[in-house]
Amino acid sequence: MVARQSIPFSAFMSGFLRLIRVQNLLIVVLTQLLARLFLVGPREESLHLITDTGFWLLSFSTVCIAAAGYIINDYFDVKIDLINKPQRVIIGRYLKRRVAIGIHQGLNVIGCLIGLYLSKWVFLIDVVAVSLLWFYSANFKRQPLIGNIVISLLSSLSLLVLAIYYRQNANMVLMYALFSFGISLIREIIKDMQDIRGDARFGCRTIPIIWGLRRTKYLLYVLVGVFVVTLFLIAGSLHNSRLILIFLLLLIPIAWLVYRLALADTRREFGYLSGLCKLIMLVGILSMMWT
């Protein structure tokens, strides 16, 4: 357990913002905003988004549940994080465990209540997300592949919930949700390769621990290939030439990812690849403006 100490309020707030991954939450809001403007549309009525109370409530609900998910993940992972990333441990250092779990529960309640106000289907997705985040943090993330699939599915829910709430142009929104799922799955497995030392010490059974780094790389090559082919097949079925062009351009950083993956062997190199996946995802999100 990390020793507790009295800290200034500014340090507490800094730690709390790191705990809820505020930069990731901003990306969630940006993703939903761009999807609402350029995928759901109509673009000609983009100024009306300012008064679209439903969208802002939906986005706030998503942010609350995502923030709660980050908290519960760190709550269960304190001991492992002390090995894998000791400088990033927040709970027990800046925030007492019981306070963290209280904030987690409060954010979940707020997020689900807003979802219930918006739609029974949004509420259902919120409840599923809250449940999956708990089971992922408590157990799934320590199991081979299922944890990676669950967290990748959760990363795509911010777009899935948008498609369910608005319905129009749902195919395009679902296309980007699939993109988010695919690149997140690749990134999560790479992160497991990065964290193999701490995970192995605490009995986790991730793919890199069971298969080793070499065979895990082979799995990633297959996943990248399936990911790319699937995107082009679906983009072709939507008859969207701009989308096909965007994916062609994305092949450049994806090819670089595969090349660097073949050479990677250290925690730092896998960390670079994880960051590269995040960059590819961000570029994909921004590409919504040109579809």
N, C-alpha and C positions, 0 to 999 in steps of 0.2 A: 504494500500500500504506500502511495506517495504521501510524504509528511505534509500535513496541513500547516498553513501559516497565514498570519494576518496580511492582507494585501490591500492596496488602495482600490477605490472604486473603479478608477480608470483601468487598472490592471485586470480587475474582475470582468469589466465590460469587454476588454480586448480578448480575454480568454473565452468568454461566452460567445462572442462573434466567431471566433475560430472554431469553437465546439459545434455550432450550427452550420458551419461552412457557408458563411454569408455570401462569398463569391459564387458558390455553386447555386445558392438560392436566387441570386441575381440572374444567373444563366437560365434557370427555370422560368423566371418571369419573362426574360427576353425571348425564350423559345415560344412560350404561349402567346406573347404579344405579336411576334412576327407571324406565327401560324394564324392568329386571328385576323391580322391585317391582310396577309398575302395569300393564304390558303383558303380560309373560310370565306373571307371577303363579305360583300363586294368591295373592291379597292376604292371605287368612286365614293364610297361612304365612310372612308377611313376616319374622318373627323368625328363621326358619330361614336367612335370607340371611347372618346373621352367621357361620354354620358352612358356608356354601356355598363351599368352597375353589375349585371350578371357576370360579365367577364372579369371585372376586378375582384368580385367576391370569389369566383372560381379560382382565380390565380392566388388569392390570399389563402384560401382553403388548402390549395396544393402546397404552398410554401410552409404553412403550419405543420402539415403532416410530414413533409420532407425534413424540416428542422427537427421534429420529434424523432424521426428515423435516425438522423445523425447522432442525436443524444443517446438513444438506446443502444446504438451500435458501439459507441465509445464506452458506455456504461458496462457492457459485457466484456469489452476488450482491453480494459486498463492494463492487466498483467502482460498480455501479448504486446500491446503498444509500448510498454516500457522497454521491450527488447527491440522491436522493429523500428519504432520512431519515438524515443523517449522525450525528445524536445517538444513533441506535439501533445503530450498527455495533459488534459485539462481537468477531468473529473478527479477529485481528490487533491488537486493542487490549487485550482482557482474556484472550484465548485464542489460542495459536499455531495456525496452520493444521493442522499435522500432529497436534497434540493433538486438535483439533476432529474431524478425520477418523477418528482412532482411537476417540474416544468414540462417534461415529456408527456405526462398524462394530460396536463392542461392544454397543451398545443393540439394533442389528438382530439380532445373533446371539442375545442373551438373549430378545428378543421372539419370534423364530421357534422357538427351542427350546421355549419354554413352549407355543407353539401346537401344536407337534408332540406334546408330552406330552398335550395336551387332546384333539386330534382331527386326523386327516389333513386334514379340510376346513378347519379353523381354520388349520392350518399352510399350506395352499395359499393361503388368503386373505392370510395374513401375507406370504408370499413375493411374491405379486402386488403387495401394497401397497408393500413395500420396493422392488421393481423400478420401479413407477410413480413413486414418490417420487424415485428417482434420475434417471430419464429426464425427469421433469417439471422438476426443478431444473436439469439440464444442458442441456435443449433445449426441451421441450414448452412451458414457460411463456413462451418468446419467440416462439411461433407463434400465429397467429390462431385463437382459439376452442378448439383442442384442449387447450391448457394449462388453460383455464378449466373445460372439461368433466372433465379428469382430476382436478384438485384438488377439484372438487365431488363427484365419485364417491368420492374418498378420504375426504372429510369424512363421507360416509354409511356408510362401511365399519364404523365403530364400532357401528352398529346392525345392519348386514347380518350381521356376524359373530355377533352375539347371536342373530339369528333362525336362523342355521344351527346354532349350538351347542345351543340349547334346543328349537327346532322348534315348541313349543306357542304358540298365538296369534301365529303368524308374520305373519299378514296385517296386524295392528295395528303390529307392529314395522316391517314393510316400508313401511307408510303413512308413518310418521315418518321413515324413511330417505329416502323420496321428498321429504318436506318439507325435510329437511336438504340434499338434493341441489339442489333448486330454489332455495332462498334463498341457498345458497352460490354457485351459478352467477351469480345476479344480483349478489351482493356482489363476486365476483372480477372481473367486467367493470367494475364501478364502481371497484374498486381500480386497474385498468388505466388508467382515465380519470384517477385521482388521480396516478398515477406516469408519465404520458405523457412528461414532459420527460426524465427520466433514462432511460426505456426507449428513446426515440427516439435518444438520443445513443449508445447502445451497440448499435444495430442490431436491436432487438427488433421483431417484426412483430405487435403486438397489434391487436385490432379497432379501438380508438380511433386508433391510428397510421395504419392503412390507410384506415379509413372517415371519420375525423374525429369530433369529439365529437357533432355534431348527429345524424348517421346512427346513431351508437352508441346515442344516446338512443332513437331509434325502435326499434332492436332490443330494448332493455330494456323498452319499453312492451309489445311483443309477448310477450316472455318472461314478464313479470309477469302478463299476461292468460292465457297458457297455463298458468302455474303455478297461478293461482287456480282456473281452470275445472277443471283436472285434480284438484286437491285435493277440490273439491266432488263431482265425479263419483265418485271412489274412496270418499269418505266415505259418499256415498249408497248405493253398492253394498255397503258393509259394514253398512248399516242401523243406523248409530250416531248417534242424534240429538244426543248430547253433543258428539261430534266435529264435527258440522255447526255447532253453536252456537259452539264454540271457533273454528272457521275464520271464522264471521261476525264475531266480535269482532276477530279478527286483521286483518280488512279495514280497520279504522280506521288502524292504523299503516302498513299497506301503501298505503292511499290517500294518506296523508301523505308516504310515500316517493316516490310518483309525482309528487305536487305539487312537492316540493322538488327532485326530479330535473329537472323542466322548467325550474326557475329556476337550477339549479347551473351555475357557469361557472369556478370557481376550485378550486385544490387543496384548500383548507380546506373548501369546500362539499362536494366529493366525499368528503373524509374524514368529514364529518358523516354523509353517506348510508351510507358503509361501516359506521360505528358503529351507525346505525339498523338496518341489516340484521342486525347481530350481536344487537341487542336483540330484534328480531323472532324470531330463532332461539332466543334464551334463553327468551322467553315461550312459544314453541312447545314447547320442551323441558319447561318447568314444567307446561304444560297436560296432560302425561301423567297427572298426579295426579287429573284430573277426567274422564278418558275412561271 
